Amino acid sequence: MNLRRVVLDVDKTVARPSLLEIAEAILGVEGVEALNITVKEIDIETLDLVVTIEGQAMDYPKITAAIENTGAVVHSIDQLVAGNRMVEYIKAER
């Protein structure tokens, strides 16, 4: 499957790993071309992150392993785009 974009809900402790460490780990995975890490919520002990990763033929298990090897935790896939081109989400009007 040609995985082109994946948006993940990721948690990390406030102290470690740093956002730079997480970014470096993800960028080290073959097929990853770019990423965005956004802090969604800050708790006393944790940061809730939205991690958007784009590339060509990315390997999801390797991406999650890279994130978890830093000490962060992947909670869910919030968006996935695969195929020969990008398909954007269009909210249906009611």
N, CA, C and O atoms as a CHARMM CRD file, in Angstrom:
* protein
*
  376
    1    1 MET  N      0.85100  -1.18100   0.00000 PROA 1      0.00000
    2    1 MET  CA     0.00000   0.00000   0.00000 PROA 1      0.00000
    3    1 MET  C      0.89100   1.23700   0.00000 PROA 1      0.00000
    4    1 MET  O      1.87100   1.30800   0.74200 PROA 1      0.00000
    5    2 ASN  N      0.54300   2.20600  -0.83500 PROA 2      0.00000
    6    2 ASN  CA     1.29200   3.45800  -0.89000 PROA 2      0.00000
    7    2 ASN  C      0.71800   4.42200   0.14600 PROA 2      0.00000
    8    2 ASN  O     -0.17900   5.21100  -0.15100 PROA 2      0.00000
    9    3 LEU  N      1.24700   4.34700   1.35900 PROA 3      0.00000
   10    3 LEU  CA     0.81200   5.23100   2.44900 PROA 3      0.00000
   11    3 LEU  C      1.42800   6.60300   2.22500 PROA 3      0.00000
   12    3 LEU  O      2.65000   6.74200   2.19500 PROA 3      0.00000
   13    4 ARG  N      0.57500   7.62300   2.06600 PROA 4      0.00000
   14    4 ARG  CA     1.03500   8.97100   1.72700 PROA 4      0.00000
   15    4 ARG  C      0.93400   9.95800   2.88300 PROA 4      0.00000
   16    4 ARG  O      1.75700  10.86700   2.99100 PROA 4      0.00000
   17    5 ARG  N     -0.06300   9.79200   3.74800 PROA 5      0.00000
   18    5 ARG  CA    -0.20400  10.67000   4.91800 PROA 5      0.00000
   19    5 ARG  C     -0.79400   9.85400   6.05900 PROA 5      0.00000
   20    5 ARG  O     -1.67700   9.02000   5.86100 PROA 5      0.00000
   21    6 VAL  N     -0.28600  10.11400   7.24900 PROA 6      0.00000
   22    6 VAL  CA    -0.87000   9.52800   8.44300 PROA 6      0.00000
   23    6 VAL  C     -0.85500  10.60300   9.52500 PROA 6      0.00000
   24    6 VAL  O      0.15500  11.27100   9.74400 PROA 6      0.00000
   25    7 VAL  N     -2.00000  10.75600  10.19900 PROA 7      0.00000
   26    7 VAL  CA    -2.11800  11.70400  11.30300 PROA 7      0.00000
   27    7 VAL  C     -2.33200  10.87400  12.56600 PROA 7      0.00000
   28    7 VAL  O     -3.27400  10.08800  12.66200 PROA 7      0.00000
   29    8 LEU  N     -1.43600  11.06700  13.52700 PROA 8      0.00000
   30    8 LEU  CA    -1.43800  10.25900  14.74000 PROA 8      0.00000
   31    8 LEU  C     -1.69200  11.10000  15.97800 PROA 8      0.00000
   32    8 LEU  O     -1.28400  12.25900  16.05300 PROA 8      0.00000
   33    9 ASP  N     -2.37300  10.50100  16.95000 PROA 9      0.00000
   34    9 ASP  CA    -2.52300  11.06700  18.29400 PROA 9      0.00000
   35    9 ASP  C     -1.41500  10.43300  19.12600 PROA 9      0.00000
   36    9 ASP  O     -1.40800   9.21900  19.33100 PROA 9      0.00000
   37   10 VAL  N     -0.48300  11.24700  19.60400 PROA 10     0.00000
   38   10 VAL  CA     0.69400  10.76400  20.32200 PROA 10     0.00000
   39   10 VAL  C      0.79300  11.48900  21.65300 PROA 10     0.00000
   40   10 VAL  O      0.55000  12.69300  21.73300 PROA 10     0.00000
   41   11 ASP  N      1.15100  10.74900  22.70400 PROA 11     0.00000
   42   11 ASP  CA     1.40200  11.34600  24.02700 PROA 11     0.00000
   43   11 ASP  C      2.86400  11.17500  24.38900 PROA 11     0.00000
   44   11 ASP  O      3.50000  10.18400  24.03000 PROA 11     0.00000
   45   12 LYS  N      3.38600  12.16500  25.11000 PROA 12     0.00000
   46   12 LYS  CA     4.74800  12.08800  25.64000 PROA 12     0.00000
   47   12 LYS  C      4.76900  12.77400  26.99900 PROA 12     0.00000
   48   12 LYS  O      3.90900  13.60500  27.29200 PROA 12     0.00000
   49   13 THR  N      5.74500  12.43000  27.82200 PROA 13     0.00000
   50   13 THR  CA     5.88200  13.13100  29.09300 PROA 13     0.00000
   51   13 THR  C      6.39600  14.53600  28.81700 PROA 13     0.00000
   52   13 THR  O      6.96600  14.79700  27.75700 PROA 13     0.00000
   53   14 VAL  N      6.19800  15.43100  29.76100 PROA 14     0.00000
   54   14 VAL  CA     6.63500  16.81200  29.58900 PROA 14     0.00000
   55   14 VAL  C      8.15300  16.87800  29.40600 PROA 14     0.00000
   56   14 VAL  O      8.65300  17.64600  28.58400 PROA 14     0.00000
   57   15 ALA  N      8.87500  16.07300  30.17400 PROA 15     0.00000
   58   15 ALA  CA    10.33200  16.16300  30.17600 PROA 15     0.00000
   59   15 ALA  C     10.99100  15.51700  28.95300 PROA 15     0.00000
   60   15 ALA  O     11.81600  16.15600  28.30100 PROA 15     0.00000
   61   16 ARG  N     10.66000  14.31600  28.63800 PROA 16     0.00000
   62   16 ARG  CA    11.32800  13.55500  27.58200 PROA 16     0.00000
   63   16 ARG  C     10.33000  12.71000  26.83400 PROA 16     0.00000
   64   16 ARG  O      9.33700  12.30300  27.43700 PROA 16     0.00000
   65   17 PRO  N     10.51500  12.42600  25.60200 PROA 17     0.00000
   66   17 PRO  CA    11.52000  12.95800  24.68100 PROA 17     0.00000
   67   17 PRO  C     11.14200  14.36900  24.23300 PROA 17     0.00000
   68   17 PRO  O     10.00100  14.80100  24.40100 PROA 17     0.00000
   69   18 SER  N     12.09700  15.06700  23.67100 PROA 18     0.00000
   70   18 SER  CA    11.78200  16.39100  23.13900 PROA 18     0.00000
   71   18 SER  C     11.06300  16.22800  21.79600 PROA 18     0.00000
   72   18 SER  O     11.10600  15.16200  21.18300 PROA 18     0.00000
   73   19 LEU  N     10.41200  17.28500  21.35900 PROA 19     0.00000
   74   19 LEU  CA     9.76300  17.25400  20.04100 PROA 19     0.00000
   75   19 LEU  C     10.79900  17.03300  18.93900 PROA 19     0.00000
   76   19 LEU  O     10.52000  16.37100  17.93900 PROA 19     0.00000
   77   20 LEU  N     11.99100  17.59100  19.12900 PROA 20     0.00000
   78   20 LEU  CA    13.05900  17.40500  18.14100 PROA 20     0.00000
   79   20 LEU  C     13.48300  15.93900  18.05600 PROA 20     0.00000
   80   20 LEU  O     13.75200  15.43800  16.96400 PROA 20     0.00000
   81   21 GLU  N     13.54600  15.24700  19.19700 PROA 21     0.00000
   82   21 GLU  CA    13.91000  13.83000  19.19300 PROA 21     0.00000
   83   21 GLU  C     12.86100  12.99300  18.46100 PROA 21     0.00000
   84   21 GLU  O     13.19800  12.08400  17.70300 PROA 21     0.00000
   85   22 ILE  N     11.59400  13.30800  18.69700 PROA 22     0.00000
   86   22 ILE  CA    10.51900  12.59100  18.00500 PROA 22     0.00000
   87   22 ILE  C     10.60100  12.85900  16.50300 PROA 22     0.00000
   88   22 ILE  O     10.50000  11.93200  15.70000 PROA 22     0.00000
   89   23 ALA  N     10.78400  14.12200  16.12400 PROA 23     0.00000
   90   23 ALA  CA    10.87800  14.48700  14.70600 PROA 23     0.00000
   91   23 ALA  C     12.04400  13.77400  14.03000 PROA 23     0.00000
   92   23 ALA  O     11.88900  13.24200  12.93100 PROA 23     0.00000
   93   24 GLU  N     13.20800  13.75800  14.67500 PROA 24     0.00000
   94   24 GLU  CA    14.37700  13.08300  14.11300 PROA 24     0.00000
   95   24 GLU  C     14.11600  11.60300  13.89000 PROA 24     0.00000
   96   24 GLU  O     14.48700  11.04700  12.85600 PROA 24     0.00000
   97   25 ALA  N     13.47500  10.96800  14.86500 PROA 25     0.00000
   98   25 ALA  CA    13.18500   9.54100  14.76200 PROA 25     0.00000
   99   25 ALA  C     12.24800   9.26100  13.58500 PROA 25     0.00000
  100   25 ALA  O     12.47100   8.32000  12.82300 PROA 25     0.00000
  101   26 ILE  N     11.21200  10.06800  13.43800 PROA 26     0.00000
  102   26 ILE  CA    10.25600   9.85900  12.34200 PROA 26     0.00000
  103   26 ILE  C     10.91500  10.11700  10.99600 PROA 26     0.00000
  104   26 ILE  O     10.71300   9.35200  10.05300 PROA 26     0.00000
  105   27 LEU  N     11.70300  11.18500  10.89300 PROA 27     0.00000
  106   27 LEU  CA    12.36600  11.51500   9.62800 PROA 27     0.00000
  107   27 LEU  C     13.38800  10.45300   9.22200 PROA 27     0.00000
  108   27 LEU  O     13.78200  10.38400   8.05700 PROA 27     0.00000
  109   28 GLY  N     13.81200   9.63500  10.16700 PROA 28     0.00000
  110   28 GLY  CA    14.74300   8.55300   9.86700 PROA 28     0.00000
  111   28 GLY  C     14.09200   7.33800   9.22900 PROA 28     0.00000
  112   28 GLY  O     14.78800   6.41300   8.81200 PROA 28     0.00000
  113   29 VAL  N     12.76700   7.32700   9.14700 PROA 29     0.00000
  114   29 VAL  CA    12.05200   6.19300   8.56000 PROA 29     0.00000
  115   29 VAL  C     11.98900   6.38100   7.04100 PROA 29     0.00000
  116   29 VAL  O     11.62800   7.44900   6.54600 PROA 29     0.00000
  117   30 GLU  N     12.34600   5.32600   6.32200 PROA 30     0.00000
  118   30 GLU  CA    12.34000   5.37800   4.85700 PROA 30     0.00000
  119   30 GLU  C     10.95500   5.73300   4.32500 PROA 30     0.00000
  120   30 GLU  O      9.94700   5.19500   4.78200 PROA 30     0.00000
  121   31 GLY  N     10.91800   6.64200   3.35700 PROA 31     0.00000
  122   31 GLY  CA     9.66500   7.06000   2.73200 PROA 31     0.00000
  123   31 GLY  C      9.07600   8.31900   3.32700 PROA 31     0.00000
  124   31 GLY  O      8.24400   8.97000   2.69400 PROA 31     0.00000
  125   32 VAL  N      9.49600   8.68100   4.54400 PROA 32     0.00000
  126   32 VAL  CA     8.97600   9.89400   5.17200 PROA 32     0.00000
  127   32 VAL  C      9.67100  11.10000   4.54400 PROA 32     0.00000
  128   32 VAL  O     10.89900  11.17100   4.49200 PROA 32     0.00000
  129   33 GLU  N      8.85800  12.05100   4.06600 PROA 33     0.00000
  130   33 GLU  CA     9.39100  13.25100   3.42100 PROA 33     0.00000
  131   33 GLU  C      9.22400  14.50000   4.27700 PROA 33     0.00000
  132   33 GLU  O     10.05600  15.40500   4.21300 PROA 33     0.00000
  133   34 ALA  N      8.15800  14.56400   5.07900 PROA 34     0.00000
  134   34 ALA  CA     7.90100  15.76100   5.87700 PROA 34     0.00000
  135   34 ALA  C      6.97700  15.40600   7.03100 PROA 34     0.00000
  136   34 ALA  O      6.27100  14.39900   6.99500 PROA 34     0.00000
  137   35 LEU  N      6.99600  16.25200   8.05700 PROA 35     0.00000
  138   35 LEU  CA     6.10400  16.03200   9.19400 PROA 35     0.00000
  139   35 LEU  C      5.78900  17.34600   9.88000 PROA 35     0.00000
  140   35 LEU  O      6.48000  18.35000   9.71000 PROA 35     0.00000
  141   36 ASN  N      4.72200  17.30300  10.66100 PROA 36     0.00000
  142   36 ASN  CA     4.29900  18.43300  11.48700 PROA 36     0.00000
  143   36 ASN  C      3.92100  17.85900  12.84300 PROA 36     0.00000
  144   36 ASN  O      3.12700  16.92200  12.92700 PROA 36     0.00000
  145   37 ILE  N      4.48800  18.42100  13.90400 PROA 37     0.00000
  146   37 ILE  CA     4.11700  18.02600  15.26100 PROA 37     0.00000
  147   37 ILE  C      3.47900  19.24100  15.92300 PROA 37     0.00000
  148   37 ILE  O      4.10300  20.29500  16.04600 PROA 37     0.00000
  149   38 THR  N      2.22500  19.08100  16.34800 PROA 38     0.00000
  150   38 THR  CA     1.48700  20.16300  16.99800 PROA 38     0.00000
  151   38 THR  C      1.09200  19.72200  18.39300 PROA 38     0.00000
  152   38 THR  O      0.55000  18.63300  18.58100 PROA 38     0.00000
  153   39 VAL  N      1.37000  20.58200  19.38100 PROA 39     0.00000
  154   39 VAL  CA     0.94200  20.29600  20.74700 PROA 39     0.00000
  155   39 VAL  C     -0.53700  20.65300  20.85000 PROA 39     0.00000
  156   39 VAL  O     -0.92600  21.80800  20.67900 PROA 39     0.00000
  157   40 LYS  N     -1.35500  19.63600  21.13500 PROA 40     0.00000
  158   40 LYS  CA    -2.80200  19.83100  21.21800 PROA 40     0.00000
  159   40 LYS  C     -3.22500  20.20200  22.63300 PROA 40     0.00000
  160   40 LYS  O     -4.10400  21.04200  22.82600 PROA 40     0.00000
  161   41 GLU  N     -2.59900  19.57700  23.61600 PROA 41     0.00000
  162   41 GLU  CA    -2.99200  19.80600  25.00500 PROA 41     0.00000
  163   41 GLU  C     -1.80100  19.54200  25.91700 PROA 41     0.00000
  164   41 GLU  O     -0.99500  18.64800  25.65700 PROA 41     0.00000
  165   42 ILE  N     -1.69600  20.33100  26.99700 PROA 42     0.00000
  166   42 ILE  CA    -0.64200  20.14600  27.98600 PROA 42     0.00000
  167   42 ILE  C     -1.29100  19.83900  29.32000 PROA 42     0.00000
  168   42 ILE  O     -2.16100  20.57100  29.79300 PROA 42     0.00000
  169   43 ASP  N     -0.85400  18.74800  29.91400 PROA 43     0.00000
  170   43 ASP  CA    -1.30500  18.33200  31.24200 PROA 43     0.00000
  171   43 ASP  C     -0.12000  18.55400  32.18800 PROA 43     0.00000
  172   43 ASP  O      0.94300  19.00000  31.75800 PROA 43     0.00000
  173   44 ILE  N     -0.29900  18.25100  33.44200 PROA 44     0.00000
  174   44 ILE  CA     0.78800  18.41100  34.40400 PROA 44     0.00000
  175   44 ILE  C      1.97600  17.54100  34.02800 PROA 44     0.00000
  176   44 ILE  O      3.12100  17.97800  34.14400 PROA 44     0.00000
  177   45 GLU  N      1.72200  16.31400  33.57900 PROA 45     0.00000
  178   45 GLU  CA     2.79600  15.37200  33.29900 PROA 45     0.00000
  179   45 GLU  C      2.97300  15.02500  31.82400 PROA 45     0.00000
  180   45 GLU  O      4.01400  14.48700  31.44600 PROA 45     0.00000
  181   46 THR  N      1.98100  15.31900  30.98200 PROA 46     0.00000
  182   46 THR  CA     2.05700  14.86600  29.59400 PROA 46     0.00000
  183   46 THR  C      1.69100  15.96000  28.58500 PROA 46     0.00000
  184   46 THR  O      1.02700  16.94600  28.90600 PROA 46     0.00000
  185   47 LEU  N      2.15000  15.74000  27.36800 PROA 47     0.00000
  186   47 LEU  CA     1.75900  16.56100  26.22500 PROA 47     0.00000
  187   47 LEU  C      1.02000  15.65400  25.25500 PROA 47     0.00000
  188   47 LEU  O      1.48300  14.55600  24.94800 PROA 47     0.00000
  189   48 ASP  N     -0.12500  16.11200  24.77300 PROA 48     0.00000
  190   48 ASP  CA    -0.89800  15.40300  23.76000 PROA 48     0.00000
  191   48 ASP  C     -0.54100  16.04700  22.42300 PROA 48     0.00000
  192   48 ASP  O     -0.72900  17.24900  22.24100 PROA 48     0.00000
  193   49 LEU  N     -0.02900  15.24800  21.49100 PROA 49     0.00000
  194   49 LEU  CA     0.47200  15.75100  20.22000 PROA 49     0.00000
  195   49 LEU  C     -0.35900  15.24400  19.04900 PROA 49     0.00000
  196   49 LEU  O     -0.89200  14.13400  19.08300 PROA 49     0.00000
  197   50 VAL  N     -0.46200  16.06700  18.02000 PROA 50     0.00000
  198   50 VAL  CA    -0.98400  15.63500  16.73200 PROA 50     0.00000
  199   50 VAL  C      0.22500  15.60600  15.80300 PROA 50     0.00000
  200   50 VAL  O      0.87300  16.62800  15.57700 PROA 50     0.00000
  201   51 VAL  N      0.51800  14.42600  15.26800 PROA 51     0.00000
  202   51 VAL  CA     1.68300  14.25500  14.40400 PROA 51     0.00000
  203   51 VAL  C      1.19600  13.91000  13.00100 PROA 51     0.00000
  204   51 VAL  O      0.60100  12.85600  12.78100 PROA 51     0.00000
  205   52 THR  N      1.45800  14.81800  12.05100 PROA 52     0.00000
  206   52 THR  CA     1.07900  14.61400  10.65200 PROA 52     0.00000
  207   52 THR  C      2.34500  14.28500   9.87800 PROA 52     0.00000
  208   52 THR  O      3.31700  15.04000   9.89700 PROA 52     0.00000
  209   53 ILE  N      2.31700  13.13300   9.18900 PROA 53     0.00000
  210   53 ILE  CA     3.49200  12.65200   8.47400 PROA 53     0.00000
  211   53 ILE  C      3.09900  12.41100   7.02000 PROA 53     0.00000
  212   53 ILE  O      2.07500  11.78600   6.74200 PROA 53     0.00000
  213   54 GLU  N      3.92300  12.91300   6.08900 PROA 54     0.00000
  214   54 GLU  CA     3.66100  12.70200   4.67500 PROA 54     0.00000
  215   54 GLU  C      4.88800  12.13600   3.98700 PROA 54     0.00000
  216   54 GLU  O      6.02300  12.39100   4.38900 PROA 54     0.00000
  217   55 GLY  N      4.63300  11.35500   2.93000 PROA 55     0.00000
  218   55 GLY  CA     5.72600  10.77700   2.16300 PROA 55     0.00000
  219   55 GLY  C      5.19300   9.84600   1.09200 PROA 55     0.00000
  220   55 GLY  O      4.04800   9.97000   0.65700 PROA 55     0.00000
  221   56 GLN  N      6.02900   8.91600   0.67400 PROA 56     0.00000
  222   56 GLN  CA     5.68300   7.94600  -0.36300 PROA 56     0.00000
  223   56 GLN  C      5.98000   6.54700   0.16400 PROA 56     0.00000
  224   56 GLN  O      7.08600   6.28500   0.63800 PROA 56     0.00000
  225   57 ALA  N      5.01500   5.66100   0.08800 PROA 57     0.00000
  226   57 ALA  CA     5.18300   4.25900   0.46900 PROA 57     0.00000
  227   57 ALA  C      5.79100   4.12300   1.86800 PROA 57     0.00000
  228   57 ALA  O      6.72400   3.35000   2.08300 PROA 57     0.00000
  229   58 MET  N      5.24200   4.88900   2.80900 PROA 58     0.00000
  230   58 MET  CA     5.74400   4.85000   4.17800 PROA 58     0.00000
  231   58 MET  C      5.32700   3.55000   4.85600 PROA 58     0.00000
  232   58 MET  O      4.29100   2.97100   4.52800 PROA 58     0.00000
  233   59 ASP  N      6.14000   3.10000   5.80000 PROA 59     0.00000
  234   59 ASP  CA     5.89900   1.85700   6.52800 PROA 59     0.00000
  235   59 ASP  C      5.35300   2.20900   7.91100 PROA 59     0.00000
  236   59 ASP  O      6.10000   2.64200   8.78800 PROA 59     0.00000
  237   60 TYR  N      4.03300   2.01800   8.10400 PROA 60     0.00000
  238   60 TYR  CA     3.40100   2.40700   9.37100 PROA 60     0.00000
  239   60 TYR  C      4.02900   1.72600  10.58100 PROA 60     0.00000
  240   60 TYR  O      4.30500   2.41200  11.56500 PROA 60     0.00000
  241   61 PRO  N      4.26900   0.41700  10.56600 PROA 61     0.00000
  242   61 PRO  CA     4.89800  -0.19400  11.74200 PROA 61     0.00000
  243   61 PRO  C      6.26500   0.41400  12.07500 PROA 61     0.00000
  244   61 PRO  O      6.61200   0.53900  13.24900 PROA 61     0.00000
  245   62 LYS  N      7.03300   0.78900  11.06500 PROA 62     0.00000
  246   62 LYS  CA     8.33800   1.41800  11.33000 PROA 62     0.00000
  247   62 LYS  C      8.16700   2.81300  11.90600 PROA 62     0.00000
  248   62 LYS  O      8.95700   3.23500  12.75100 PROA 62     0.00000
  249   63 ILE  N      7.15000   3.53200  11.46300 PROA 63     0.00000
  250   63 ILE  CA     6.87900   4.86800  12.01000 PROA 63     0.00000
  251   63 ILE  C      6.50700   4.76500  13.48700 PROA 63     0.00000
  252   63 ILE  O      7.05400   5.49000  14.31800 PROA 63     0.00000
  253   64 THR  N      5.58200   3.86900  13.81400 PROA 64     0.00000
  254   64 THR  CA     5.17100   3.73700  15.21500 PROA 64     0.00000
  255   64 THR  C      6.32100   3.23900  16.07900 PROA 64     0.00000
  256   64 THR  O      6.47300   3.68000  17.21800 PROA 64     0.00000
  257   65 ALA  N      7.12700   2.33400  15.55600 PROA 65     0.00000
  258   65 ALA  CA     8.29000   1.84800  16.31200 PROA 65     0.00000
  259   65 ALA  C      9.27400   2.98100  16.58300 PROA 65     0.00000
  260   65 ALA  O      9.81900   3.08700  17.68200 PROA 65     0.00000
  261   66 ALA  N      9.50100   3.83000  15.57800 PROA 66     0.00000
  262   66 ALA  CA    10.42100   4.96000  15.75100 PROA 66     0.00000
  263   66 ALA  C      9.92100   5.90600  16.83000 PROA 66     0.00000
  264   66 ALA  O     10.69900   6.37100  17.66300 PROA 66     0.00000
  265   67 ILE  N      8.61900   6.19400  16.81600 PROA 67     0.00000
  266   67 ILE  CA     8.03400   7.08400  17.83900 PROA 67     0.00000
  267   67 ILE  C      8.14000   6.44800  19.21500 PROA 67     0.00000
  268   67 ILE  O      8.56400   7.09900  20.17000 PROA 67     0.00000
  269   68 GLU  N      7.76000   5.18500  19.32300 PROA 68     0.00000
  270   68 GLU  CA     7.74900   4.51800  20.62700 PROA 68     0.00000
  271   68 GLU  C      9.15400   4.27000  21.16100 PROA 68     0.00000
  272   68 GLU  O      9.34300   4.19700  22.37600 PROA 68     0.00000
  273   69 ASN  N     10.14600   4.13900  20.27900 PROA 69     0.00000
  274   69 ASN  CA    11.53600   3.99500  20.72500 PROA 69     0.00000
  275   69 ASN  C     12.06000   5.26100  21.39300 PROA 69     0.00000
  276   69 ASN  O     13.03900   5.20400  22.13800 PROA 69     0.00000
  277   70 THR  N     11.42100   6.41000  21.13700 PROA 70     0.00000
  278   70 THR  CA    11.82600   7.65000  21.80600 PROA 70     0.00000
  279   70 THR  C     11.23400   7.74100  23.21400 PROA 70     0.00000
  280   70 THR  O     11.68600   8.54300  24.03100 PROA 70     0.00000
  281   71 GLY  N     10.21700   6.91200  23.49200 PROA 71     0.00000
  282   71 GLY  CA     9.53700   6.96000  24.78400 PROA 71     0.00000
  283   71 GLY  C      8.14100   7.54600  24.70100 PROA 71     0.00000
  284   71 GLY  O      7.41800   7.56400  25.69700 PROA 71     0.00000
  285   72 ALA  N      7.75000   8.02700  23.52500 PROA 72     0.00000
  286   72 ALA  CA     6.39100   8.53600  23.33100 PROA 72     0.00000
  287   72 ALA  C      5.46700   7.35200  23.02700 PROA 72     0.00000
  288   72 ALA  O      5.93300   6.24500  22.75900 PROA 72     0.00000
  289   73 VAL  N      4.15000   7.59700  23.06900 PROA 73     0.00000
  290   73 VAL  CA     3.16200   6.53600  22.87200 PROA 73     0.00000
  291   73 VAL  C      2.16300   6.95200  21.79600 PROA 73     0.00000
  292   73 VAL  O      1.59400   8.04200  21.86100 PROA 73     0.00000
  293   74 VAL  N      1.95000   6.08300  20.80700 PROA 74     0.00000
  294   74 VAL  CA     0.94600   6.31700  19.76700 PROA 74     0.00000
  295   74 VAL  C     -0.38300   5.79400  20.28300 PROA 74     0.00000
  296   74 VAL  O     -0.50500   4.61600  20.62000 PROA 74     0.00000
  297   75 HSD  N     -1.40000   6.68800  20.34600 PROA 75     0.00000
  298   75 HSD  CA    -2.72200   6.29100  20.83500 PROA 75     0.00000
  299   75 HSD  C     -3.66800   5.88000  19.71500 PROA 75     0.00000
  300   75 HSD  O     -4.43000   4.92500  19.86600 PROA 75     0.00000
  301   76 SER  N     -3.62600   6.59600  18.58800 PROA 76     0.00000
  302   76 SER  CA    -4.56300   6.26300  17.52000 PROA 76     0.00000
  303   76 SER  C     -4.11700   6.86800  16.19900 PROA 76     0.00000
  304   76 SER  O     -3.30500   7.79200  16.14600 PROA 76     0.00000
  305   77 ILE  N     -4.68700   6.30300  15.12700 PROA 77     0.00000
  306   77 ILE  CA    -4.57500   6.90800  13.79600 PROA 77     0.00000
  307   77 ILE  C     -5.81300   7.77400  13.63000 PROA 77     0.00000
  308   77 ILE  O     -6.93400   7.26800  13.68500 PROA 77     0.00000
  309   78 ASP  N     -5.62500   9.07700  13.42800 PROA 78     0.00000
  310   78 ASP  CA    -6.75200   9.98800  13.26100 PROA 78     0.00000
  311   78 ASP  C     -7.06200  10.27100  11.79300 PROA 78     0.00000
  312   78 ASP  O     -8.16600  10.70500  11.46500 PROA 78     0.00000
  313   79 GLN  N     -6.10000  10.02800  10.91400 PROA 79     0.00000
  314   79 GLN  CA    -6.33600  10.15900   9.47600 PROA 79     0.00000
  315   79 GLN  C     -5.30300   9.31600   8.74500 PROA 79     0.00000
  316   79 GLN  O     -4.15800   9.19400   9.18000 PROA 79     0.00000
  317   80 LEU  N     -5.72700   8.73900   7.63200 PROA 80     0.00000
  318   80 LEU  CA    -4.82300   7.95100   6.80500 PROA 80     0.00000
  319   80 LEU  C     -5.16600   8.21800   5.34500 PROA 80     0.00000
  320   80 LEU  O     -6.33100   8.15200   4.95400 PROA 80     0.00000
  321   81 VAL  N     -4.14500   8.52000   4.53600 PROA 81     0.00000
  322   81 VAL  CA    -4.33700   8.73200   3.10100 PROA 81     0.00000
  323   81 VAL  C     -3.38900   7.78600   2.37800 PROA 81     0.00000
  324   81 VAL  O     -2.19100   7.75300   2.65900 PROA 81     0.00000
  325   82 ALA  N     -3.93900   7.01900   1.44700 PROA 82     0.00000
  326   82 ALA  CA    -3.13100   6.06000   0.70000 PROA 82     0.00000
  327   82 ALA  C     -3.55900   6.05700  -0.75300 PROA 82     0.00000
  328   82 ALA  O     -4.67000   6.47600  -1.07700 PROA 82     0.00000
  329   83 GLY  N     -2.68200   5.58500  -1.63200 PROA 83     0.00000
  330   83 GLY  CA    -3.01000   5.47600  -3.05100 PROA 83     0.00000
  331   83 GLY  C     -2.04400   6.24400  -3.91500 PROA 83     0.00000
  332   83 GLY  O     -0.94400   6.59400  -3.48700 PROA 83     0.00000
  333   84 ASN  N     -2.47000   6.50600  -5.14600 PROA 84     0.00000
  334   84 ASN  CA    -1.61100   7.18800  -6.11800 PROA 84     0.00000
  335   84 ASN  C     -1.60900   8.70600  -5.98800 PROA 84     0.00000
  336   84 ASN  O     -0.74100   9.37900  -6.54500 PROA 84     0.00000
  337   85 ARG  N     -2.58600   9.24800  -5.24800 PROA 85     0.00000
  338   85 ARG  CA    -2.64900  10.70500  -5.05900 PROA 85     0.00000
  339   85 ARG  C     -3.27200  11.00300  -3.70600 PROA 85     0.00000
  340   85 ARG  O     -3.83100  10.11900  -3.05600 PROA 85     0.00000
  341   86 MET  N     -3.16900  12.26300  -3.28900 PROA 86     0.00000
  342   86 MET  CA    -3.73500  12.69800  -2.01400 PROA 86     0.00000
  343   86 MET  C     -5.22300  12.95800  -2.18700 PROA 86     0.00000
  344   86 MET  O     -5.64300  13.56600  -3.17200 PROA 86     0.00000
  345   87 VAL  N     -6.00000  12.50900  -1.25300 PROA 87     0.00000
  346   87 VAL  CA    -7.43700  12.77900  -1.22000 PROA 87     0.00000
  347   87 VAL  C     -7.71000  13.51800   0.08700 PROA 87     0.00000
  348   87 VAL  O     -7.45100  12.99300   1.16900 PROA 87     0.00000
  349   88 GLU  N     -8.22600  14.72200  -0.01800 PROA 88     0.00000
  350   88 GLU  CA    -8.50600  15.52000   1.17300 PROA 88     0.00000
  351   88 GLU  C     -9.89400  15.23100   1.70900 PROA 88     0.00000
  352   88 GLU  O    -10.80800  14.90200   0.95400 PROA 88     0.00000
  353   89 TYR  N    -10.04100  15.35500   3.00200 PROA 89     0.00000
  354   89 TYR  CA   -11.33200  15.16300   3.66900 PROA 89     0.00000
  355   89 TYR  C    -12.24000  16.33000   3.32500 PROA 89     0.00000
  356   89 TYR  O    -11.83800  17.48900   3.42300 PROA 89     0.00000
  357   90 ILE  N    -13.46200  16.02200   2.92100 PROA 90     0.00000
  358   90 ILE  CA   -14.46700  17.04700   2.63400 PROA 90     0.00000
  359   90 ILE  C    -15.64100  16.80300   3.57300 PROA 90     0.00000
  360   90 ILE  O    -16.26500  15.74200   3.53900 PROA 90     0.00000
  361   91 LYS  N    -15.93400  17.78400   4.40200 PROA 91     0.00000
  362   91 LYS  CA   -17.02600  17.65700   5.34900 PROA 91     0.00000
  363   91 LYS  C    -18.35600  17.74600   4.58900 PROA 91     0.00000
  364   91 LYS  O    -18.58700  18.68700   3.82900 PROA 91     0.00000
  365   92 ALA  N    -19.20600  16.77300   4.80100 PROA 92     0.00000
  366   92 ALA  CA   -20.51300  16.75000   4.13500 PROA 92     0.00000
  367   92 ALA  C    -21.43200  17.79700   4.76200 PROA 92     0.00000
  368   92 ALA  O    -21.50700  17.91500   5.98500 PROA 92     0.00000
  369   93 GLU  N    -22.11800  18.54300   3.92900 PROA 93     0.00000
  370   93 GLU  CA   -23.08600  19.53000   4.43400 PROA 93     0.00000
  371   93 GLU  C    -24.41200  18.84900   4.63900 PROA 93     0.00000
  372   93 GLU  O    -24.80700  17.99600   3.84400 PROA 93     0.00000
  373   94 ARG  N    -25.10400  19.21700   5.69500 PROA 94     0.00000
  374   94 ARG  CA   -26.41900  18.63400   5.97400 PROA 94     0.00000
  375   94 ARG  C    -27.42800  19.70300   6.16700 PROA 94     0.00000
  376   94 ARG  O    -28.59900  19.41100   6.41200 PROA 94     0.00000
